[in-house]
Amino acid sequence: MAKGSKPDLVTRDYTIHLSKRIHKMQFKRRAPRAIKEIRKFAQQAMGTKDVRIEAPLNKFIWATGIKNPPVRVRVRLSRKRNEDEEADEKLYTFAQLVDVSSFKGLQTEVVDTA
């Protein structure tokens, strides 16, 4: 592996603080902006342009309505290979919801997929 290159397939758990990312947003734009901010975070953390959000994560963000998305969310970001031959990028990021009882003391963790 060359210096500066990232391993192909990796899975990590992150806590995203959504309230600081949607602070001072109009009420009708808060939940859609939260989804966009999760996408932006995943692109930055995993280095891929293609980010796919799993349905339960989307439902969790929208569960309390458009005005009041959750303050924090724990997500599992997985960098995977793209099976589509005509795709622009070789890799994509898959974002999944991780259920936690409390966000206290949580760190970014590498998840073993084996």
MOPAC internal coordinates of N, CA, C and O (Angstrom, degrees):
PM7 1SCF
backbone

  N    0.0000 0     0.00 0     0.00 0    0    0    0
  C    1.4415 1     0.00 0     0.00 0    1    0    0
  C    1.5303 1   108.36 1     0.00 0    2    1    0
  O    1.2310 1   120.41 1   -52.89 1    3    2    1
  N    1.3064 1   116.82 1   127.11 1    3    2    1
  C    1.4514 1   121.94 1  -177.84 1    5    3    2
  C    1.5210 1   110.95 1   -74.99 1    6    5    3
  O    1.2310 1   121.56 1   -20.13 1    7    6    5
  N    1.3232 1   114.62 1   159.87 1    7    6    5
  C    1.4631 1   119.77 1   179.42 1    9    7    6
  C    1.5296 1   109.50 1   -65.05 1   10    9    7
  O    1.2310 1   120.60 1   -47.28 1   11   10    9
  N    1.3189 1   116.45 1   132.72 1   11   10    9
  C    1.4501 1   120.96 1   178.86 1   13   11   10
  C    1.5149 1   114.40 1    89.03 1   14   13   11
  O    1.2310 1   119.81 1   167.50 1   15   14   13
  N    1.3360 1   117.97 1   -12.50 1   15   14   13
  C    1.4636 1   119.22 1   178.94 1   17   15   14
  C    1.5223 1   109.60 1   -86.49 1   18   17   15
  O    1.2310 1   121.15 1   -27.98 1   19   18   17
  N    1.3262 1   115.41 1   152.02 1   19   18   17
  C    1.4558 1   121.09 1  -178.10 1   21   19   18
  C    1.5251 1   109.13 1  -103.08 1   22   21   19
  O    1.2310 1   120.08 1   -30.18 1   23   22   21
  N    1.3432 1   117.46 1   149.82 1   23   22   21
  C    1.4626 1   118.20 1   175.29 1   25   23   22
  C    1.5264 1   109.85 1   -62.77 1   26   25   23
  O    1.2310 1   121.03 1   -33.67 1   27   26   25
  N    1.3153 1   115.64 1   146.33 1   27   26   25
  C    1.4662 1   121.08 1  -175.15 1   29   27   26
  C    1.5207 1   112.40 1   -58.58 1   30   29   27
  O    1.2310 1   120.62 1   116.17 1   31   30   29
  N    1.3204 1   116.42 1   -63.83 1   31   30   29
  C    1.4579 1   121.43 1  -173.02 1   33   31   30
  C    1.5230 1   109.42 1  -107.63 1   34   33   31
  O    1.2310 1   120.73 1   -61.06 1   35   34   33
  N    1.3207 1   116.21 1   118.94 1   35   34   33
  C    1.4532 1   120.60 1  -179.71 1   37   35   34
  C    1.5308 1   108.18 1  -147.68 1   38   37   35
  O    1.2310 1   121.01 1   -30.20 1   39   38   37
  N    1.3354 1   115.67 1   149.80 1   39   38   37
  C    1.4632 1   121.71 1   178.97 1   41   39   38
  C    1.5216 1   108.50 1  -131.52 1   42   41   39
  O    1.2310 1   121.05 1   -51.62 1   43   42   41
  N    1.3330 1   115.59 1   128.38 1   43   42   41
  C    1.4614 1   120.52 1   179.72 1   45   43   42
  C    1.5240 1   110.40 1  -134.94 1   46   45   43
  O    1.2310 1   120.70 1   -28.67 1   47   46   45
  N    1.3353 1   116.27 1   151.33 1   47   46   45
  C    1.4654 1   122.54 1   174.17 1   49   47   46
  C    1.5215 1   108.78 1  -102.19 1   50   49   47
  O    1.2310 1   120.57 1   -50.01 1   51   50   49
  N    1.3200 1   116.52 1   129.99 1   51   50   49
  C    1.4595 1   122.70 1   179.28 1   53   51   50
  C    1.5198 1   109.37 1  -126.43 1   54   53   51
  O    1.2310 1   120.94 1   -28.50 1   55   54   53
  N    1.3338 1   115.81 1   151.50 1   55   54   53
  C    1.4561 1   121.62 1   167.78 1   57   55   54
  C    1.5165 1   107.01 1  -105.10 1   58   57   55
  O    1.2310 1   120.50 1   -56.24 1   59   58   57
  N    1.3285 1   116.64 1   123.76 1   59   58   57
  C    1.4612 1   121.40 1   179.38 1   61   59   58
  C    1.5219 1   108.23 1  -106.91 1   62   61   59
  O    1.2310 1   120.58 1   -56.62 1   63   62   61
  N    1.3187 1   116.50 1   123.38 1   63   62   61
  C    1.4570 1   122.57 1   178.19 1   65   63   62
  C    1.5253 1   107.54 1   -86.67 1   66   65   63
  O    1.2310 1   121.30 1   -83.08 1   67   66   65
  N    1.3324 1   115.13 1    96.92 1   67   66   65
  C    1.4608 1   120.19 1  -173.90 1   69   67   66
  C    1.5208 1   112.69 1   -74.70 1   70   69   67
  O    1.2310 1   119.58 1   146.88 1   71   70   69
  N    1.3348 1   118.41 1   -33.12 1   71   70   69
  C    1.4643 1   118.92 1  -172.72 1   73   71   70
  C    1.5205 1   111.72 1   -64.30 1   74   73   71
  O    1.2310 1   119.72 1   147.74 1   75   74   73
  N    1.3252 1   118.14 1   -32.26 1   75   74   73
  C    1.4609 1   118.21 1   178.16 1   77   75   74
  C    1.5309 1   111.52 1   -75.73 1   78   77   75
  O    1.2310 1   120.48 1   159.67 1   79   78   77
  N    1.3426 1   116.68 1   -20.33 1   79   78   77
  C    1.4588 1   120.04 1   179.11 1   81   79   78
  C    1.5267 1   112.88 1   -86.54 1   82   81   79
  O    1.2310 1   120.17 1   159.91 1   83   82   81
  N    1.3352 1   117.28 1   -20.09 1   83   82   81
  C    1.4653 1   119.68 1   179.16 1   85   83   82
  C    1.5261 1   111.34 1  -113.98 1   86   85   83
  O    1.2310 1   120.37 1  -165.15 1   87   86   85
  N    1.3266 1   116.90 1    14.85 1   87   86   85
  C    1.4606 1   122.21 1   179.52 1   89   87   86
  C    1.5275 1   110.78 1   -58.84 1   90   89   87
  O    1.2310 1   120.45 1   -44.41 1   91   90   89
  N    1.3333 1   116.74 1   135.59 1   91   90   89
  C    1.4688 1   124.45 1   179.16 1   93   91   90
  C    1.5217 1   113.25 1    62.90 1   94   93   91
  O    1.2310 1   120.22 1  -155.33 1   95   94   93
  N    1.3323 1   117.18 1    24.67 1   95   94   93
  C    1.4679 1   121.57 1   174.52 1   97   95   94
  C    1.5203 1   108.59 1   -87.03 1   98   97   95
  O    1.2310 1   121.08 1   -31.37 1   99   98   97
  N    1.3148 1   115.53 1   148.63 1   99   98   97
  C    1.4561 1   120.69 1   172.73 1  101   99   98
  C    1.5254 1   109.57 1   -59.80 1  102  101   99
  O    1.2310 1   120.29 1   -33.19 1  103  102  101
  N    1.3242 1   117.04 1   146.81 1  103  102  101
  C    1.4640 1   120.71 1  -177.11 1  105  103  102
  C    1.5249 1   112.22 1   -56.34 1  106  105  103
  O    1.2310 1   119.75 1   137.64 1  107  106  105
  N    1.2995 1   118.07 1   -42.36 1  107  106  105
  C    1.4610 1   121.06 1  -174.99 1  109  107  106
  C    1.5209 1   112.94 1   -75.48 1  110  109  107
  O    1.2310 1   120.31 1   178.54 1  111  110  109
  N    1.3230 1   117.01 1    -1.46 1  111  110  109
  C    1.4699 1   120.31 1   179.75 1  113  111  110
  C    1.5181 1   113.21 1  -115.97 1  114  113  111
  O    1.2310 1   119.71 1  -178.62 1  115  114  113
  N    1.3174 1   118.15 1     1.38 1  115  114  113
  C    1.4635 1   120.18 1  -171.17 1  117  115  114
  C    1.5296 1   114.02 1   -70.58 1  118  117  115
  O    1.2310 1   119.33 1   128.55 1  119  118  117
  N    1.3300 1   118.89 1   -51.45 1  119  118  117
  C    1.4702 1   120.51 1  -179.36 1  121  119  118
  C    1.5335 1   111.47 1   -66.58 1  122  121  119
  O    1.2310 1   118.95 1   135.53 1  123  122  121
  N    1.3523 1   119.61 1   -44.47 1  123  122  121
  C    1.4696 1   117.91 1   176.14 1  125  123  122
  C    1.5278 1   112.14 1   -61.37 1  126  125  123
  O    1.2310 1   119.88 1   143.64 1  127  126  125
  N    1.3270 1   117.84 1   -36.36 1  127  126  125
  C    1.4596 1   120.53 1   178.64 1  129  127  126
  C    1.5227 1   110.54 1   -68.69 1  130  129  127
  O    1.2310 1   120.01 1   144.46 1  131  130  129
  N    1.3376 1   117.58 1   -35.54 1  131  130  129
  C    1.4697 1   120.93 1   177.97 1  133  131  130
  C    1.5290 1   110.27 1   -61.30 1  134  133  131
  O    1.2310 1   120.22 1   138.58 1  135  134  133
  N    1.3361 1   117.19 1   -41.42 1  135  134  133
  C    1.4709 1   121.01 1   177.53 1  137  135  134
  C    1.5249 1   110.01 1   -63.72 1  138  137  135
  O    1.2310 1   120.56 1   136.46 1  139  138  137
  N    1.3286 1   116.53 1   -43.54 1  139  138  137
  C    1.4760 1   120.40 1   178.96 1  141  139  138
  C    1.5176 1   111.25 1   -63.68 1  142  141  139
  O    1.2310 1   120.32 1   142.41 1  143  142  141
  N    1.3284 1   117.00 1   -37.59 1  143  142  141
  C    1.4661 1   120.70 1   179.55 1  145  143  142
  C    1.5306 1   111.57 1   -69.48 1  146  145  143
  O    1.2310 1   120.09 1   145.12 1  147  146  145
  N    1.3274 1   117.44 1   -34.88 1  147  146  145
  C    1.4730 1   120.08 1   174.70 1  149  147  146
  C    1.5221 1   109.31 1   -63.53 1  150  149  147
  O    1.2310 1   120.44 1   136.07 1  151  150  149
  N    1.3380 1   116.77 1   -43.93 1  151  150  149
  C    1.4698 1   121.39 1   176.71 1  153  151  150
  C    1.5238 1   111.35 1   -58.90 1  154  153  151
  O    1.2310 1   120.65 1   133.99 1  155  154  153
  N    1.3281 1   116.36 1   -46.01 1  155  154  153
  C    1.4629 1   122.03 1  -178.77 1  157  155  154
  C    1.5274 1   111.05 1   -63.40 1  158  157  155
  O    1.2310 1   120.63 1   137.17 1  159  158  157
  N    1.3493 1   116.40 1   -42.83 1  159  158  157
  C    1.4576 1   121.66 1   177.69 1  161  159  158
  C    1.5309 1   110.64 1   -61.18 1  162  161  159
  O    1.2310 1   120.72 1   135.65 1  163  162  161
  N    1.3364 1   116.24 1   -44.35 1  163  162  161
  C    1.4711 1   120.92 1  -178.98 1  165  163  162
  C    1.5258 1   111.00 1   -65.05 1  166  165  163
  O    1.2310 1   120.34 1   140.00 1  167  166  165
  N    1.3308 1   116.95 1   -40.00 1  167  166  165
  C    1.4642 1   120.12 1   178.03 1  169  167  166
  C    1.5182 1   110.83 1   -61.64 1  170  169  167
  O    1.2310 1   120.64 1   136.53 1  171  170  169
  N    1.3314 1   116.37 1   -43.47 1  171  170  169
  C    1.4532 1   120.67 1  -178.93 1  173  171  170
  C    1.5317 1   111.52 1   -69.39 1  174  173  171
  O    1.2310 1   120.31 1   137.84 1  175  174  173
  N    1.3365 1   117.02 1   -42.16 1  175  174  173
  C    1.4671 1   120.76 1  -176.21 1  177  175  174
  C    1.5222 1   112.59 1   -72.29 1  178  177  175
  O    1.2310 1   120.49 1   142.81 1  179  178  177
  N    1.3363 1   116.67 1   -37.19 1  179  178  177
  C    1.4618 1   120.25 1  -173.91 1  181  179  178
  C    1.5290 1   113.82 1  -104.32 1  182  181  179
  O    1.2310 1   120.14 1   166.11 1  183  182  181
  N    1.3144 1   117.34 1   -13.89 1  183  182  181
  C    1.4583 1   119.64 1   176.73 1  185  183  182
  C    1.5123 1   114.89 1    74.21 1  186  185  183
  O    1.2310 1   119.63 1  -151.99 1  187  186  185
  N    1.3308 1   118.31 1    28.01 1  187  186  185
  C    1.4600 1   121.63 1   176.57 1  189  187  186
  C    1.5229 1   109.26 1  -123.56 1  190  189  187
  O    1.2310 1   120.60 1   -33.37 1  191  190  189
  N    1.3131 1   116.46 1   146.63 1  191  190  189
  C    1.4590 1   120.50 1   177.87 1  193  191  190
  C    1.5291 1   111.19 1   -80.39 1  194  193  191
  O    1.2310 1   120.59 1   147.09 1  195  194  193
  N    1.3348 1   116.48 1   -32.91 1  195  194  193
  C    1.4619 1   122.15 1  -176.46 1  197  195  194
  C    1.5258 1   109.44 1   -86.48 1  198  197  195
  O    1.2310 1   120.61 1   -68.89 1  199  198  197
  N    1.3469 1   116.43 1   111.11 1  199  198  197
  C    1.4660 1   121.70 1   178.68 1  201  199  198
  C    1.5163 1   108.01 1  -121.46 1  202  201  199
  O    1.2310 1   120.52 1   -52.82 1  203  202  201
  N    1.3334 1   116.61 1   127.18 1  203  202  201
  C    1.4669 1   122.37 1   179.52 1  205  203  202
  C    1.5205 1   108.65 1  -114.30 1  206  205  203
  O    1.2310 1   120.96 1   -51.63 1  207  206  205
  N    1.3270 1   115.78 1   128.37 1  207  206  205
  C    1.4684 1   121.66 1  -177.77 1  209  207  206
  C    1.5230 1   109.04 1  -103.68 1  210  209  207
  O    1.2310 1   120.91 1   -53.03 1  211  210  209
  N    1.3278 1   115.87 1   126.97 1  211  210  209
  C    1.4562 1   121.83 1  -179.69 1  213  211  210
  C    1.5341 1   110.05 1   -69.56 1  214  213  211
  O    1.2310 1   120.49 1   -30.83 1  215  214  213
  N    1.3234 1   116.67 1   149.17 1  215  214  213
  C    1.4652 1   122.43 1  -176.46 1  217  215  214
  C    1.5373 1   113.52 1   -57.88 1  218  217  215
  O    1.2310 1   118.25 1   136.44 1  219  218  217
  N    1.3436 1   120.95 1   -43.56 1  219  218  217
  C    1.4787 1   119.10 1   179.10 1  221  219  218
  C    1.5352 1   113.38 1   -61.23 1  222  221  219
  O    1.2310 1   120.05 1   146.14 1  223  222  221
  N    1.3256 1   117.52 1   -33.86 1  223  222  221
  C    1.4646 1   120.40 1   176.53 1  225  223  222
  C    1.5260 1   109.82 1   -66.02 1  226  225  223
  O    1.2310 1   120.17 1   136.49 1  227  226  225
  N    1.3179 1   117.28 1   -43.51 1  227  226  225
  C    1.4592 1   121.98 1   177.36 1  229  227  226
  C    1.5322 1   110.57 1   -61.12 1  230  229  227
  O    1.2310 1   120.57 1   136.17 1  231  230  229
  N    1.3296 1   116.52 1   -43.83 1  231  230  229
  C    1.4675 1   121.03 1   179.39 1  233  231  230
  C    1.5337 1   111.07 1   -64.59 1  234  233  231
  O    1.2310 1   120.28 1   142.27 1  235  234  233
  N    1.3306 1   117.08 1   -37.73 1  235  234  233
  C    1.4672 1   121.38 1   178.60 1  237  235  234
  C    1.5287 1   110.93 1   -62.90 1  238  237  235
  O    1.2310 1   120.16 1   138.09 1  239  238  237
  N    1.3224 1   117.31 1   -41.91 1  239  238  237
  C    1.4636 1   121.41 1   179.49 1  241  239  238
  C    1.5293 1   110.19 1   -65.96 1  242  241  239
  O    1.2310 1   120.62 1   138.30 1  243  242  241
  N    1.3309 1   116.41 1   -41.70 1  243  242  241
  C    1.4612 1   121.30 1  -175.76 1  245  243  242
  C    1.5324 1   113.35 1   -87.55 1  246  245  243
  O    1.2310 1   118.98 1   176.77 1  247  246  245
  N    1.3325 1   119.55 1    -3.23 1  247  246  245
  C    1.4696 1   122.45 1  -173.16 1  249  247  246
  C    1.5264 1   112.58 1   -60.06 1  250  249  247
  O    1.2310 1   120.07 1   144.52 1  251  250  249
  N    1.3175 1   117.48 1   -35.48 1  251  250  249
  C    1.4632 1   120.25 1  -178.05 1  253  251  250
  C    1.5280 1   112.08 1   -99.13 1  254  253  251
  O    1.2310 1   120.60 1  -165.06 1  255  254  253
  N    1.3073 1   116.45 1    14.94 1  255  254  253
  C    1.4583 1   120.83 1   174.93 1  257  255  254
  C    1.5101 1   113.12 1    95.97 1  258  257  255
  O    1.2310 1   121.43 1    -2.76 1  259  258  257
  N    1.3216 1   114.88 1   177.24 1  259  258  257
  C    1.4654 1   121.34 1  -175.95 1  261  259  258
  C    1.5272 1   111.55 1   -72.52 1  262  261  259
  O    1.2310 1   120.15 1   150.86 1  263  262  261
  N    1.3358 1   117.32 1   -29.14 1  263  262  261
  C    1.4624 1   121.20 1  -174.14 1  265  263  262
  C    1.5139 1   113.72 1   -81.52 1  266  265  263
  O    1.2310 1   120.28 1   153.43 1  267  266  265
  N    1.3248 1   117.06 1   -26.57 1  267  266  265
  C    1.4616 1   119.40 1  -166.09 1  269  267  266
  C    1.5285 1   112.19 1  -132.51 1  270  269  267
  O    1.2310 1   119.25 1  -111.10 1  271  270  269
  N    1.3289 1   119.03 1    68.90 1  271  270  269
  C    1.4698 1   119.31 1   175.16 1  273  271  270
  C    1.5339 1   110.57 1   -69.61 1  274  273  271
  O    1.2310 1   119.59 1   -17.14 1  275  274  273
  N    1.3326 1   118.38 1   162.86 1  275  274  273
  C    1.4646 1   120.39 1  -177.99 1  277  275  274
  C    1.5322 1   111.83 1   -63.34 1  278  277  275
  O    1.2310 1   120.79 1   -25.10 1  279  278  277
  N    1.3289 1   116.09 1   154.90 1  279  278  277
  C    1.4676 1   121.91 1  -178.73 1  281  279  278
  C    1.5200 1   110.41 1   -70.02 1  282  281  279
  O    1.2310 1   120.73 1   135.75 1  283  282  281
  N    1.3318 1   116.21 1   -44.25 1  283  282  281
  C    1.4650 1   121.30 1   179.11 1  285  283  282
  C    1.5264 1   109.02 1  -132.62 1  286  285  283
  O    1.2310 1   121.50 1   -23.36 1  287  286  285
  N    1.3326 1   114.74 1   156.64 1  287  286  285
  C    1.4576 1   119.81 1   175.78 1  289  287  286
  C    1.5293 1   107.62 1  -143.80 1  290  289  287
  O    1.2310 1   120.98 1   -40.36 1  291  290  289
  N    1.3225 1   115.74 1   139.64 1  291  290  289
  C    1.4630 1   121.87 1   177.05 1  293  291  290
  C    1.5177 1   106.89 1   -99.69 1  294  293  291
  O    1.2310 1   120.37 1   -57.87 1  295  294  293
  N    1.3325 1   116.90 1   122.13 1  295  294  293
  C    1.4596 1   120.70 1  -177.39 1  297  295  294
  C    1.5193 1   110.32 1  -124.01 1  298  297  295
  O    1.2310 1   121.40 1   -31.17 1  299  298  297
  N    1.3244 1   114.93 1   148.83 1  299  298  297
  C    1.4640 1   122.52 1   173.23 1  301  299  298
  C    1.5201 1   106.91 1  -106.45 1  302  301  299
  O    1.2310 1   120.92 1   -65.53 1  303  302  301
  N    1.3357 1   115.84 1   114.47 1  303  302  301
  C    1.4499 1   121.34 1  -179.75 1  305  303  302
  C    1.5269 1   108.76 1  -102.09 1  306  305  303
  O    1.2310 1   120.94 1   -57.17 1  307  306  305
  N    1.3307 1   115.81 1   122.83 1  307  306  305
  C    1.4617 1   121.98 1  -178.91 1  309  307  306
  C    1.5204 1   109.24 1  -118.89 1  310  309  307
  O    1.2310 1   120.79 1   -55.14 1  311  310  309
  N    1.3251 1   116.09 1   124.86 1  311  310  309
  C    1.4590 1   119.84 1   174.40 1  313  311  310
  C    1.5211 1   107.00 1   -89.69 1  314  313  311
  O    1.2310 1   120.62 1   -57.71 1  315  314  313
  N    1.3291 1   116.41 1   122.29 1  315  314  313
  C    1.4630 1   121.61 1  -174.89 1  317  315  314
  C    1.5218 1   110.46 1  -127.25 1  318  317  315
  O    1.2310 1   121.21 1   -17.60 1  319  318  317
  N    1.3264 1   115.30 1   162.40 1  319  318  317
  C    1.4622 1   120.57 1   176.84 1  321  319  318
  C    1.5193 1   110.28 1   -81.43 1  322  321  319
  O    1.2310 1   121.08 1   -36.53 1  323  322  321
  N    1.3051 1   115.54 1   143.47 1  323  322  321
  C    1.4575 1   121.96 1   179.74 1  325  323  322
  C    1.5195 1   108.63 1   -86.01 1  326  325  323
  O    1.2310 1   120.17 1   -57.17 1  327  326  325
  N    1.3490 1   117.27 1   122.83 1  327  326  325
  C    1.4608 1   120.83 1  -179.98 1  329  327  326
  C    1.5237 1   112.00 1   -79.38 1  330  329  327
  O    1.2310 1   120.45 1   158.67 1  331  330  329
  N    1.3232 1   116.74 1   -21.33 1  331  330  329
  C    1.4581 1   121.59 1  -178.37 1  333  331  330
  C    1.5289 1   109.23 1   -69.10 1  334  333  331
  O    1.2310 1   120.34 1   -55.73 1  335  334  333
  N    1.3180 1   116.95 1   124.27 1  335  334  333
  C    1.4656 1   121.91 1  -176.45 1  337  335  334
  C    1.5264 1   112.10 1   -69.86 1  338  337  335
  O    1.2310 1   120.13 1   145.55 1  339  338  337
  N    1.3428 1   117.36 1   -34.45 1  339  338  337
  C    1.4591 1   120.57 1  -176.23 1  341  339  338
  C    1.5279 1   112.83 1   -87.21 1  342  341  339
  O    1.2310 1   119.67 1  -172.90 1  343  342  341
  N    1.3177 1   118.24 1     7.10 1  343  342  341
  C    1.4635 1   120.98 1  -175.88 1  345  343  342
  C    1.5279 1   110.77 1   -68.31 1  346  345  343
  O    1.2310 1   121.51 1   -32.84 1  347  346  345
  N    1.3337 1   114.72 1   147.16 1  347  346  345
  C    1.4595 1   120.03 1   179.91 1  349  347  346
  C    1.5294 1   111.37 1   -69.44 1  350  349  347
  O    1.2310 1   120.70 1   142.26 1  351  350  349
  N    1.3250 1   116.27 1   -37.74 1  351  350  349
  C    1.4567 1   120.55 1  -177.93 1  353  351  350
  C    1.5236 1   110.99 1  -112.78 1  354  353  351
  O    1.2310 1   121.02 1   -29.42 1  355  354  353
  N    1.3391 1   115.66 1   150.58 1  355  354  353
  C    1.4613 1   120.19 1   179.59 1  357  355  354
  C    1.5189 1   111.89 1   -76.90 1  358  357  355
  O    1.2310 1   120.35 1   151.89 1  359  358  357
  N    1.3365 1   116.93 1   -28.11 1  359  358  357
  C    1.4609 1   121.24 1  -173.98 1  361  359  358
  C    1.5239 1   110.73 1  -121.31 1  362  361  359
  O    1.2310 1   121.22 1   -25.98 1  363  362  361
  N    1.3395 1   115.27 1   154.02 1  363  362  361
  C    1.4567 1   121.08 1   172.21 1  365  363  362
  C    1.5222 1   108.87 1  -137.54 1  366  365  363
  O    1.2310 1   120.43 1   -16.41 1  367  366  365
  N    1.3201 1   116.79 1   163.59 1  367  366  365
  C    1.4686 1   122.46 1   179.36 1  369  367  366
  C    1.5176 1   108.69 1  -110.46 1  370  369  367
  O    1.2310 1   121.08 1   -46.87 1  371  370  369
  N    1.3376 1   115.55 1   133.13 1  371  370  369
  C    1.4582 1   122.21 1   178.80 1  373  371  370
  C    1.5222 1   108.40 1  -112.85 1  374  373  371
  O    1.2310 1   120.38 1   -59.52 1  375  374  373
  N    1.3330 1   116.87 1   120.48 1  375  374  373
  C    1.4679 1   122.16 1  -177.14 1  377  375  374
  C    1.5255 1   109.70 1  -102.58 1  378  377  375
  O    1.2310 1   120.81 1   -54.23 1  379  378  377
  N    1.3462 1   116.05 1   125.77 1  379  378  377
  C    1.4590 1   122.35 1  -179.71 1  381  379  378
  C    1.5253 1   109.30 1  -124.60 1  382  381  379
  O    1.2310 1   120.92 1   -27.56 1  383  382  381
  N    1.3253 1   115.85 1   152.44 1  383  382  381
  C    1.4543 1   121.93 1   176.56 1  385  383  382
  C    1.5256 1   109.85 1   -80.60 1  386  385  383
  O    1.2310 1   120.62 1   -42.36 1  387  386  385
  N    1.3409 1   116.41 1   137.64 1  387  386  385
  C    1.4609 1   122.12 1   173.21 1  389  387  386
  C    1.5190 1   106.62 1  -116.07 1  390  389  387
  O    1.2310 1   120.41 1   -59.34 1  391  390  389
  N    1.3260 1   116.81 1   120.66 1  391  390  389
  C    1.4632 1   120.83 1   179.39 1  393  391  390
  C    1.5216 1   110.08 1   -78.61 1  394  393  391
  O    1.2310 1   120.90 1   -53.96 1  395  394  393
  N    1.3331 1   115.89 1   126.04 1  395  394  393
  C    1.4666 1   121.41 1   175.84 1  397  395  394
  C    1.5188 1   108.14 1  -131.83 1  398  397  395
  O    1.2310 1   120.92 1   -29.67 1  399  398  397
  N    1.3331 1   115.85 1   150.33 1  399  398  397
  C    1.4636 1   119.67 1   178.87 1  401  399  398
  C    1.5264 1   110.69 1   -81.11 1  402  401  399
  O    1.2310 1   120.56 1   145.84 1  403  402  401
  N    1.3384 1   116.53 1   -34.16 1  403  402  401
  C    1.4578 1   121.03 1  -179.71 1  405  403  402
  C    1.5289 1   109.12 1  -145.58 1  406  405  403
  O    1.2310 1   120.61 1   -30.29 1  407  406  405
  N    1.3249 1   116.45 1   149.71 1  407  406  405
  C    1.4605 1   120.99 1   179.25 1  409  407  406
  C    1.5205 1   111.95 1   -94.84 1  410  409  407
  O    1.2310 1   120.33 1  -179.18 1  411  410  409
  N    1.3194 1   116.98 1     0.82 1  411  410  409
  C    1.4542 1   121.16 1  -176.88 1  413  411  410
  C    1.5255 1   111.56 1   -66.15 1  414  413  411
  O    1.2310 1   120.79 1   -51.84 1  415  414  413
  N    1.3182 1   116.09 1   128.16 1  415  414  413
  C    1.4580 1   121.89 1   173.37 1  417  415  414
  C    1.5150 1   116.04 1    73.72 1  418  417  415
  O    1.2310 1   119.54 1  -169.73 1  419  418  417
  N    1.3117 1   118.47 1    10.27 1  419  418  417
  C    1.4586 1   120.16 1  -179.63 1  421  419  418
  C    1.5260 1   110.72 1   -80.37 1  422  421  419
  O    1.2310 1   121.13 1   -40.54 1  423  422  421
  N    1.3115 1   115.45 1   139.46 1  423  422  421
  C    1.4614 1   122.36 1   178.18 1  425  423  422
  C    1.5285 1   108.23 1  -118.62 1  426  425  423
  O    1.2310 1   121.13 1    -9.82 1  427  426  425
  N    1.3300 1   115.45 1   170.18 1  427  426  425
  C    1.4543 1   119.63 1   172.02 1  429  427  426
  C    1.5183 1   107.90 1   -70.69 1  430  429  427
  O    1.2310 1   120.43 1   -50.07 1  431  430  429
  N    1.3424 1   116.79 1   129.93 1  431  430  429
  C    1.4568 1   120.92 1  -176.67 1  433  431  430
  C    1.5230 1   109.75 1  -126.28 1  434  433  431
  O    1.2310 1   120.86 1   -39.62 1  435  434  433
  N    1.3202 1   115.97 1   140.38 1  435  434  433
  C    1.4541 1   121.15 1   172.43 1  437  435  434
  C    1.5076 1   107.25 1   -85.95 1  438  437  435
  O    1.2310 1   120.57 1   -50.55 1  439  438  437
  N    1.3343 1   116.52 1   129.45 1  439  438  437
  C    1.4599 1   122.20 1  -177.12 1  441  439  438
  C    1.5233 1   108.15 1  -100.59 1  442  441  439
  O    1.2310 1   120.70 1   -49.22 1  443  442  441
  N    1.3175 1   116.27 1   130.78 1  443  442  441
  C    1.4701 1   120.25 1   176.21 1  445  443  442
  C    1.5118 1   108.30 1   -80.96 1  446  445  443
  O    1.2310 1   120.42 1   -57.22 1  447  446  445
  N    1.3379 1   116.80 1   122.78 1  447  446  445
  C    1.4564 1   120.99 1  -179.91 1  449  447  446
  C    1.5208 1   111.85 1   -90.70 1  450  449  447
  O    1.2310 1   119.92 1   172.26 1  451  450  449
  N    1.3237 1   117.76 1    -7.74 1  451  450  449
  C    1.4618 1   120.85 1  -177.52 1  453  451  450
  C    1.4929 1   112.65 1   -79.82 1  454  453  451
  O    1.2310 1   120.10 1   180.00 1  455  454  453

